[in-house]
């Protein structure tokens, strides 16, 4: 079981990506979210893995009805629960 299971929204660039890089490390599993920036999200995932962490990608427009609930449920399902949510 991982030490920390974390969802970071807006993780494809800027502050969200920086949070992922700062949190990444052995024992950390991140669910990294973006609305549509797949290339940025792939760079974030690579950075997390380079630091010894694990990462799962989640896409969705949090401004659409029902999507925030789905993103949290998908993250919790992929990670086996959540310890921290960074709402960026």
C-alpha positions in Angstrom: 0.0 0.0 0.0 1.3 3.4 -0.9 2.3 5.9 1.9 0.3 8.7 0.3 -2.5 8.7 -2.3 -3.0 12.1 -3.8 -5.3 13.7 -6.4 -4.0 16.9 -8.0 -6.3 18.8 -10.3 -5.0 21.1 -13.0 -1.8 19.0 -13.1 -0.8 19.5 -16.7 1.1 22.8 -16.2 1.9 25.6 -13.9 1.2 25.3 -10.2 -0.5 21.9 -10.5 2.5 20.3 -12.3 4.8 21.9 -9.8 2.8 20.4 -6.9 3.0 17.0 -8.5 6.8 17.3 -8.9 7.2 18.4 -5.3 5.0 15.6 -3.9 6.4 12.8 -6.1 8.7 10.2 -4.6 8.9 6.6 -3.4 5.6 5.5 -1.8 3.6 8.3 -3.4 0.8 7.6 -5.9 -0.7 10.5 -7.7 -3.8 10.8 -9.7 -3.0 13.7 -12.1 -5.9 15.6 -13.7 -6.4 17.9 -16.6 -9.3 19.1 -18.6 -7.7 18.4 -22.0 -4.0 19.0 -22.1 -2.8 15.5 -22.7 0.7 16.5 -23.7 1.2 18.5 -20.5 -0.2 15.7 -18.4 2.2 13.2 -20.0 5.1 15.4 -19.0 3.8 15.6 -15.4 3.4 11.8 -15.3 7.0 11.4 -16.6 8.3 13.8 -14.0 6.5 12.0 -11.2 7.9 8.6 -12.3 11.4 10.1 -12.7 11.2 11.0 -9.0 10.2 7.4 -8.0 6.5 8.0 -7.7 3.5 6.5 -9.5 1.0 8.4 -11.5 -2.4 7.8 -13.1 -4.0 10.2 -15.7 -7.5 11.5 -15.3 -9.3 13.8 -17.8 -12.4 15.8 -17.3 -13.8 19.3 -17.4 -14.6 20.1 -13.7 -17.0 22.8 -14.8 -19.4 20.2 -16.2 -22.1 18.7 -14.1 -21.1 15.4 -12.5 -17.5 15.5 -13.6 -15.9 16.6 -10.3 -17.6 13.6 -8.6 -16.4 11.3 -11.4 -12.9 12.6 -11.2 -12.7 12.0 -7.4 -14.3 8.6 -7.7 -12.0 7.6 -10.5 -8.9 8.8 -8.5 -10.0 6.9 -5.4 -10.7 3.8 -7.4 -7.3 3.9 -9.2 -5.4 4.6 -6.0 -7.4 2.5 -3.5 -8.6 5.6 -1.7 -7.4 9.2 -1.2 -5.3 10.8 1.5 -4.9 14.2 0.0 -6.7 16.3 -2.7 -4.9 19.4 -4.2 -7.7 21.4 -5.8 -5.8 23.7 -8.2 
